[in-house]
Amino acid sequence: MREREPAARKHFWPTRRGFLTAGALAAAGLGAMGTGAAYLGRARPELVVEPEPHLPPALAPGGGGKRVLVVGGGLAGLSSAIELAERGFEVELFESGTECGGRSGGFKTRIEGEEISLDHGFHGFFSHYYNLRDLLGRVADLSDFVPLDAYPLAPKGRPVDVFSASRLPLPFNLLKVMAESQNLSMSAAVSGGVGQMIEMLSYDPVATFERLDGIDFESWAREMRIPGSFYDNLFEPYVRTMFVRPNEVSAAEIIQLFHGYFLANPEGLGMDVLRRPFLEGLVHPLVEHLQSFGARVHTSSPVHALHVEEGELRGVIRKLAGESRLVARFTLADLPERGFREVETRIGPVFARRGEAGVEALNARCPHMGCTVGQDATGGGLACPCHGGRFDEWGSPTAGPPKAPLERLQATVVDGEVLLRSRVASRDEVITSDYVILAADVGGVQAINRNTDWPEPVRRWAKRLGQLGICRPYSVARQWLDRPLREDRYPLYAAGGYDVLDELFCLSQYHREAMAWAKRNGGSVIETHCYALEDELVSDPERIHDTALAESSAILSELAKARVVHRDVQLLENVTDYPVNGQARRPGTETPFANLQLAGDWVRIDLPLELMERATVSGRLAANRVLAAEGLRRVAVMTPPVRGILA
Ligand SMILES: Cc1cc2nc3c(=O)[nH]c(=O)nc-3n(C[C@H](O)[C@H](O)[C@H](O)COP(=O)(O)OP(=O)(O)OC[C@H]3O[C@@H](n4cnc5c(N)ncnc54)[C@H](O)[C@@H]3O)c2cc1C
């Protein structure tokens, strides 16, 4: 990443808030306790895995070869695959999507005939992401990552608080936030007592979870008497940026977040943003780097199960298309004269309609990322709610990222009955290896878990994989508007107290492609995120984004009369959750099989790291177990201070 100016920005994800409360207290408290000086000395990155200089760095050439299969091409999978490929392992990576990158990736779509790349959503690359930055430093053009210089928080009906970045250590970071805020006051901070401050400053990756994983954040904040102004204008908006509701998320997870991203963070909440599409600026450089070490990367290649034989893990299983099989039958009279009818079959939902040459039947599984398409009320065809893919009534793609048509089933009519046949993926392909790293997302891990024939002694452990959860649906919409933004607008705003809007990103203020479009058209491009959606909204993404746009114009008044020129809407459900009492069920990288490791942002690592950095580090820790097993030097792992000042 480009060398940042002395200060980075404040930023949304994590936290800084509670500290506020805690801040005032910390200022007084630390001095009084005489511990401040000691902490200043500790407020620096910690090396939690130190490479062993006496061990060889790589496998000896021609030493027989060691084969590793990596399942999942997100940051966790790519991170582990790169570490091992660089050390001479024969690596093969399987990714079910059409591109690697997972949630930090993107896809191509078309706007008025022009092909453009879209990201799965805005991502901030924080300055304390030491391991991700180290990885990117090997592969990417870092001049495309630019630091943000301010992070505004816009609570509804309140002045916008603009927090500037700073590398001040505790307690000065807290005091600075208080000084900059128009919505938070020192008197309110101290009115609630010191309990929450002491808890936050006492963060410990094990003890904090033992104490507070059993209570949700909202209840804990109430117990701790966190003042309403702090809760509404600071804590709640930041907690929601983790895709969760404060009354559903573990208090321990949120305290960990505040500790790692602000309280103990030596980098002071600095953040970079990528000015190019993620596929170009992040994912493809990582994949090309991996391939340059001879690794093979297979996209559109879902792994079906792990291959376990005689109690040993031997590799993975993929399903290959097999014979044509009967998957459903129904009476022709049940089909309407016009339009589709949804039919449940052995391979999932299918849309059937009367065509000129008989019955047409289309598999509802979107060929892009496997979401289920539904009827397109506007176009008469079918539409995918996840990434905006659209198909005509014959199943051919007409808009959005899908390039392939929907699978067409063979439909025959016999005596008034419709028989649907599909080439069911039924043949197993077994791919063997010395090691497997399972780095799929939670949905993928659960499917693989269900399909794997675990031996008896391992079933209890495997049950924990089945108990992992995902957050409520969220939506990301990019909106191309016919009005320009004011020049002084910030790239991002965390929003608080709105019906659906949680975060607002002004892409045309920093992203090259969006800036060029805005300039050409005299308009602007914004992105709105709405998290932990209410059930009744989930079926209506357009309504979510109409509301989000209206709410955005309460923050950006120049958009009040803006017309939407184009909109790309994704409605997704793929983010790891952090429920109350979730930590005890969360597996670490280690498994009952010495040659199977887990990686992903859902893996327990007992370090104050989240999201992309947790994914990268889990990949590193998984690779380290393989390196250690082969007697090789491990990869370094860095983190902000692991414990709080009072721990
Ligand atoms: C809208 C949004 C905004 C975000 N903003 C930020 C941010 O600002 N900062 C930050 O740090 N993080 C952010 N995140 C979180 C970040 O994207 C994730 O933490 C990170 O990308 C997780 O990486 P991963 O490798 O663990 O999982 P994933 O990226 O989900 O990768 C898992 C991969 O496994 C594949 N897979 C699943 N099943 C199979 C199978 N059976 N076979 C083969 N492959 C399979 C999936 O297709 C996927 O590509 C954001 C996430 C979202 C959704």
The ligand as a Gaussian input file, in Angstrom:
#p B3LYP/6-31G(d) Opt

LIG

0 1
 C      -20.421000      -6.211000       1.479000
 C      -19.190000      -6.617000       2.259000
 C      -18.308000      -5.653000       2.724000
 C      -17.181000      -6.017000       3.451000
 N      -16.314000      -5.053000       3.884000
 C      -15.187000      -5.409000       4.535000
 C      -14.243000      -4.435000       4.946000
 O      -14.448000      -3.228000       4.748000
 N      -13.116000      -4.854000       5.583000
 C      -12.880000      -6.175000       5.838000
 O      -11.837000      -6.509000       6.393000
 N      -13.755000      -7.122000       5.459000
 C      -14.903000      -6.776000       4.845000
 N      -15.808000      -7.742000       4.476000
 C      -15.568000      -9.136000       4.891000
 C      -14.637000      -9.873000       3.935000
 O      -15.133000      -9.816000       2.628000
 C      -14.528000     -11.321000       4.375000
 O      -14.211000     -11.375000       5.747000
 C      -13.476000     -12.116000       3.615000
 O      -13.549000     -11.870000       2.238000
 C      -13.690000     -13.601000       3.915000
 O      -12.785000     -14.380000       3.157000
 P      -12.875000     -15.964000       3.226000
 O      -11.828000     -16.501000       2.326000
 O      -12.887000     -16.395000       4.644000
 O      -14.326000     -16.328000       2.677000
 P      -14.965000     -16.093000       1.227000
 O      -14.482000     -14.824000       0.659000
 O      -16.420000     -16.271000       1.386000
 O      -14.356000     -17.280000       0.356000
 C      -14.835000     -18.592000       0.431000
 C      -14.845000     -19.158000      -0.981000
 O      -15.178000     -20.542000      -0.930000
 C      -15.943000     -20.842000      -2.095000
 N      -16.661000     -22.099000      -1.880000
 C      -17.751000     -22.311000      -1.114000
 N      -18.112000     -23.615000      -1.177000
 C      -17.216000     -24.228000      -1.994000
 C      -17.057000     -25.570000      -2.451000
 N      -17.908000     -26.544000      -2.076000
 N      -16.034000     -25.850000      -3.292000
 C      -15.166000     -24.872000      -3.692000
 N      -15.296000     -23.579000      -3.294000
 C      -16.296000     -23.269000      -2.437000
 C      -16.849000     -19.625000      -2.232000
 O      -17.365000     -19.524000      -3.543000
 C      -15.887000     -18.494000      -1.883000
 O      -15.243000     -17.983000      -3.022000
 C      -16.944000      -7.387000       3.757000
 C      -17.823000      -8.365000       3.283000
 C      -18.931000      -7.987000       2.546000
 C      -19.878000      -9.057000       2.073000

